[in-house]
């Protein structure tokens, strides 16, 4: 079972080390001492807690439509670059930067400008998953 030190857990959850320590002290997140005496969180526990946090942190949805796509990243537009017919729209969705290429006409119709609330909806047939090698 993978284990994560408090600092690693904090980085993965997007919070400070102190916040993770408070959650452990409050009993919200289970942790234990490893053989070296360091506090660690089991990977499965951290994954469960990350999902719980994500559910509580849901950002407001854009629009009121139903969709089959489940990969929705809501955030703020940080940059719009137009080049004739096409445009690049950058969104900051929590810790994630999402970049979309679309028509300049779509940018205008959606009223996308830096600071606008928007959702990037991803529906893909291929998703690449990477994992670190053992010992790294």
C-alpha positions in Angstrom: 0.0 0.0 0.0 1.5 3.4 -0.9 2.0 5.8 1.9 2.5 9.6 1.7 4.2 11.8 4.2 2.3 14.9 5.4 4.1 17.3 3.0 3.3 15.0 0.1 -0.3 14.6 1.1 -0.6 18.4 1.4 0.8 18.9 -2.0 -1.5 16.4 -3.5 -4.5 18.0 -1.8 -3.5 21.5 -2.7 -3.3 22.7 1.0 -0.5 23.5 3.5 1.2 21.0 5.7 -0.3 22.6 8.7 -3.8 22.1 7.3 -3.2 18.4 6.8 -1.8 18.2 10.4 -5.0 19.9 11.7 -7.1 17.4 9.8 -5.2 14.5 11.3 -5.4 16.0 14.8 -9.2 16.6 14.4 -9.6 13.0 13.2 -10.8 14.0 9.8 -7.9 12.2 8.1 -6.3 9.0 9.4 -2.6 8.9 9.7 0.0 6.9 11.6 3.7 6.8 12.3 5.9 4.8 10.0 9.0 2.8 11.1 11.1 6.0 11.0 8.6 7.8 13.3 7.2 10.1 10.5 3.5 10.7 10.1 2.2 9.0 7.0 -1.2 8.7 5.3 -2.1 5.5 3.5 -2.8 6.0 -0.2 -6.3 4.6 -0.2 -7.2 6.9 2.8 -5.8 9.9 1.0 -7.7 9.1 -2.2 -10.9 8.8 -0.2 -10.3 12.1 1.5 -9.4 13.8 -1.7 -12.7 12.7 -3.3 -14.6 14.0 -0.2 -12.8 17.3 -0.4 -13.6 17.6 -4.1 -17.3 17.0 -3.5 -17.4 19.8 -0.9 -15.3 22.2 -3.0 -17.5 22.0 -6.1 -17.2 25.3 -8.0 -20.3 26.8 -9.4 -21.3 25.1 -12.7 -21.6 27.2 -15.8 -24.9 27.0 -17.6 -27.8 24.7 -16.7 -27.4 22.0 -19.2 -27.2 18.2 -18.8 -24.3 16.5 -20.4 -22.8 13.0 -20.5 -19.3 14.3 -20.0 -18.0 13.8 -16.5 -14.6 15.5 -16.8 -15.6 19.1 -16.0 -13.1 21.7 -14.9 -14.7 24.9 -13.7 -12.4 27.9 -13.3 -11.5 31.4 -14.4 -10.4 32.4 -17.9 -6.8 33.8 -17.5 -5.9 34.5 -21.1 -7.6 34.8 -24.6 -5.3 34.9 -27.7 -7.1 35.5 -31.0 -5.4 34.9 -34.3 -7.9 35.5 -37.2 -10.4 32.7 -37.2 -9.0 30.8 -34.2 -8.4 31.5 -30.5 -6.6 30.0 -27.5 -8.4 30.2 -24.2 -6.5 29.5 -21.0 -8.4 28.6 -17.8 -7.1 28.2 -14.3 -9.2 25.5 -12.7 -7.9 25.1 -9.2 -4.3 24.0 -9.5 -4.8 22.9 -13.1 -4.3 25.0 -16.2 -6.6 23.9 -19.1 -6.0 25.2 -22.6 -8.7 25.1 -25.3 -8.4 25.9 -29.0 -11.6 27.2 -30.5 -13.0 29.5 -33.1 -12.7 33.2 -32.4 -16.5 33.3 -33.2 -17.1 30.9 -30.2 -15.0 33.1 -27.9 -17.2 36.1 -28.9 -20.5 34.2 -28.5 -19.4 32.9 -25.1 -18.2 36.3 -24.0 -14.9 34.8 -22.8 -12.5 37.4 -21.4 -9.9 37.2 -18.6 -11.7 36.9 -15.3 -14.8 35.2 -16.8 -16.1 32.0 -15.1 -16.1 29.1 -17.5 -16.0 25.3 -17.6 -13.8 23.1 -19.7 -15.7 19.9 -20.5 -13.5 17.0 -21.7 -14.9 14.0 -23.5 -12.1 11.8 -24.8 -11.7 8.2 -25.9 -8.1 8.1 -24.8 -6.8 9.2 -21.4 -3.1 8.5 -20.7 -2.3 7.6 -17.0 1.2 7.8 -15.7 2.5 6.5 -12.4 6.0 6.9 -10.8 8.4 4.0 -10.9 8.9 2.1 -7.6 11.5 3.9 -5.5 11.0 7.4 -6.9 
